[in-house]
Amino acid sequence: MCVTPEQLEAERRSSRIAGIAAIAAGIIFAAGAYWYQSINSDAPEDNSPALLRFFHSHAGELLGASILQGIGMLLVVVVGLHLYRATKARDPAATPVVQVMAIYGPIAFAFSTVIRAVALALLASDFTGRDFQTLDAADDVFKNPVLIAATVIGFSGVLALAYWFVKGCLDAMRVGLLTRFMGWIGVAMGPALVLGFGTLLMPVWLIALGALFLGLWPRGVPPAWEEGRAVPWPSMSPTRAGEDLVGGARNGEVEAVGPKDDKTT
């Protein structure tokens, strides 16, 4: 399936918006995550009264860091939708589930991050105002239904994001919109998010994807963006690789190297 010239021009305009959104998402999310981690580096361990007092004294900073992360994740929606629509335009069989996950995942992640920070700030404030700040009372605070719900929603968002990274990047790579490097790194991001360390790599990948959308890729953007159709990457099977190296033909013949001699002997 080919994209019409009008659709291709509209896609290029969308690429500029998505590229800026991807770079901004990577920078803003990384800033929020770094800020949040730097604050929590001094936090007491375990669900103790001291931890709630820590949350209360740093409520503004923790909320600000969480909001930054939330804004960064919401911008990922723009990125995911653009990549899906470009893939769909070149492969009508692309599943719409990818689009749903590209929307739900970042929104659920952002919502849970901000709601959890707000709930902790309010609960910590209420706890520090009590006369009796026991371990059991502190443990009850961390079992608050709002915190549990936010955690569940956040985990579902992570799973949705993981699906989008794996399936969305595979589909985009198959039609030639992502280089193999970007595609496989994106695929690996899915399980990395579920395992808990994907958020460290995601900002770098988003910034690189933004550069690709903006046409700033070192070796130029993949041809599928310019031609408006699927341009699958050549097979890298051992047979194909061997033919590329030695100049083999389809039936195993090897072309002669050097000048031809038409004279018979």
Helices and strands as residue ranges (DSSP letters): H 5-40, H 49-57, H 59-90, H 97-128, H 135-142, H 145-163, I 164-168, H 169-174, H 180-195, H 198-213, H 223-227, H 238-246
